[in-house]
Amino acid sequence: MDPDHPLAQTQARTWLATALAEARAGLAEGGIPIGAALYGTDGTLLGRGHNLRVQDDDPSMHAETAAFRNAGRQRSYRGTTMVTTLSPCWYCSGLVRQFGISRVVIGESATFHGGHDWLAEHGVEIVILDDPECTALMRDFIKDRPDLWNEDIGD
């Protein structure tokens, strides 16, 4: 997907809407508003999820992990796209590398600059949308719940 191609931007934003719905669900549940979705090579939604660290009392349940788990076992992850509302942390970046996910679409990286540069250096296609709704969602959350945010990012 050429990120400058208008159809590609339209597709990426359509996929981001799924991740944003997940982020809103997580916030409504009292959790951290980060959502993700994993799409197959043909554009089929394989799995979606949101950060469940608070709700499940499980520090490993990041949004990307939840979407990946909900996708179930796939024969191969080559050609798949992970869509996330926020730049993936090192843990989630490792998941992308470990399983050979080909592309990551990121809603925003202004509030948190995760491992997406490292992913790009290792051949993963990165599309950053700089989505204002994703940015506002995280800025509001960080302002309202700095304790929970700092816990989530390991500070």
C-alpha positions as CSV (number, residue, x, y, z in Angstrom):
1,M,0.0,0.0,0.0
2,D,1.6,3.3,-1.1
3,P,0.7,5.7,1.7
4,D,0.4,8.6,-0.7
5,H,-2.1,6.8,-2.9
6,P,-5.6,8.3,-2.2
7,L,-7.3,4.8,-2.1
8,A,-4.6,3.6,0.3
9,Q,-5.3,6.5,2.7
10,T,-9.0,5.9,2.5
11,Q,-8.5,2.2,3.3
12,A,-6.2,2.9,6.1
13,R,-8.6,5.4,7.6
14,T,-11.5,2.9,7.3
15,W,-9.4,0.3,9.1
16,L,-8.5,2.9,11.7
17,A,-12.2,3.4,12.5
18,T,-12.3,-0.1,13.8
19,A,-9.3,0.5,16.1
20,L,-10.8,3.8,17.3
21,A,-14.1,2.0,18.2
22,E,-12.1,-0.4,20.3
23,A,-10.2,2.5,22.0
24,R,-13.5,4.1,22.9
25,A,-14.8,0.8,24.3
26,G,-11.7,0.5,26.4
27,L,-12.1,4.0,27.8
28,A,-15.8,3.3,28.6
29,E,-14.7,0.2,30.5
30,G,-12.4,2.3,32.7
31,G,-9.3,1.2,30.8
32,I,-6.6,2.7,28.6
33,P,-8.0,4.0,25.3
34,I,-5.9,2.2,22.8
35,G,-7.5,0.0,20.1
36,A,-6.1,-2.2,17.4
37,A,-7.3,-4.5,14.6
38,L,-5.5,-7.1,12.4
39,Y,-6.4,-7.2,8.8
40,G,-5.7,-10.0,6.3
41,T,-4.0,-9.7,3.0
42,D,-7.4,-9.4,1.3
43,G,-8.6,-6.7,3.7
44,T,-10.7,-9.1,5.8
45,L,-10.9,-8.2,9.5
46,L,-9.1,-11.1,11.3
47,G,-9.3,-9.7,14.9
48,R,-9.9,-6.6,16.9
49,G,-9.3,-5.6,20.5
50,H,-8.4,-3.0,23.0
51,N,-6.0,-2.5,25.9
52,L,-7.3,-4.7,28.7
53,R,-4.5,-4.2,31.3
54,V,-6.8,-2.6,33.8
55,Q,-10.0,-4.6,33.1
56,D,-8.3,-8.0,33.1
57,D,-5.5,-7.1,35.6
58,D,-3.1,-8.4,33.0
59,P,-0.1,-6.3,32.0
60,S,0.4,-8.2,28.8
61,M,-3.0,-7.4,27.3
62,H,-2.2,-4.4,25.1
63,A,-4.5,-3.5,22.3
64,E,-2.3,-5.1,19.6
65,T,-2.0,-8.3,21.7
66,A,-5.8,-8.5,22.1
67,A,-6.4,-8.0,18.4
68,F,-3.7,-10.6,17.6
69,R,-5.2,-13.1,20.0
70,N,-8.7,-12.5,18.8
71,A,-7.5,-13.2,15.2
72,G,-6.7,-16.7,16.2
73,R,-4.0,-18.8,14.7
74,Q,-3.1,-18.0,11.1
75,R,-0.9,-20.1,8.8
76,S,1.1,-17.0,8.0
77,Y,1.1,-13.3,8.9
78,R,2.9,-12.1,5.8
79,G,0.9,-9.5,4.1
80,T,-1.3,-8.7,7.1
81,T,-1.8,-5.2,8.6
82,M,-1.9,-4.3,12.2
83,V,-3.9,-1.1,12.7
84,T,-3.4,0.7,16.0
85,T,-4.6,4.0,17.4
86,L,-1.1,4.7,19.0
87,S,2.4,4.0,18.0
88,P,3.2,0.4,19.2
89,C,5.3,0.0,22.3
90,W,8.4,-2.2,22.2
91,Y,6.4,-5.2,23.4
92,C,3.9,-4.8,20.6
93,S,6.6,-4.0,18.1
94,G,8.2,-7.2,19.0
95,L,5.0,-9.1,18.3
96,V,4.8,-7.5,14.9
97,R,8.4,-8.6,14.1
98,Q,8.1,-12.1,15.7
99,F,5.1,-13.0,13.6
100,G,6.1,-11.2,10.4
101,I,3.2,-8.8,10.2
102,S,4.0,-6.7,7.0
103,R,2.4,-3.4,7.7
104,V,1.4,-1.2,10.7
105,V,-1.0,1.6,10.3
106,I,-0.7,4.0,13.2
107,G,-3.4,6.5,14.2
108,E,-0.9,8.8,15.9
109,S,2.6,9.0,17.4
110,A,2.6,12.5,18.9
111,T,1.6,11.4,22.4
112,F,3.9,8.3,22.4
113,H,6.6,7.5,20.0
114,G,7.0,3.7,20.3
115,G,9.0,1.2,18.2
116,H,7.7,2.1,14.8
117,D,11.1,3.5,13.6
118,W,12.7,0.2,14.5
119,L,10.0,-1.7,12.7
120,A,10.6,0.4,9.6
121,E,14.3,-0.3,9.8
122,H,13.5,-4.0,9.7
123,G,11.3,-3.9,6.6
124,V,7.8,-3.3,8.1
125,E,5.8,-0.8,6.2
126,I,4.7,2.0,8.5
127,V,1.8,4.3,7.7
128,I,1.2,7.2,10.3
129,L,-2.1,8.9,9.8
130,D,-1.7,11.7,12.4
131,D,-5.4,11.3,13.2
132,P,-6.7,14.2,15.3
133,E,-9.3,12.1,17.1
134,C,-6.6,9.5,18.2
135,T,-4.4,12.3,19.4
136,A,-7.2,14.0,21.4
137,L,-8.3,10.8,22.9
138,M,-4.8,10.1,24.3
139,R,-4.0,13.7,25.3
140,D,-7.3,13.8,27.3
141,F,-6.5,10.4,28.9
142,I,-3.0,11.3,29.8
143,K,-4.2,14.6,31.4
144,D,-7.0,12.9,33.3
145,R,-5.2,9.7,34.3
146,P,-1.4,10.4,34.4
147,D,-1.0,7.6,37.0
148,L,-2.5,5.0,34.9
149,W,-0.7,6.2,31.7
150,N,2.7,6.2,33.5
151,E,2.0,2.6,34.7
152,D,1.1,1.6,31.2
153,I,4.3,2.9,29.6
154,G,6.4,1.6,32.5
155,D,7.4,4.9,34.1
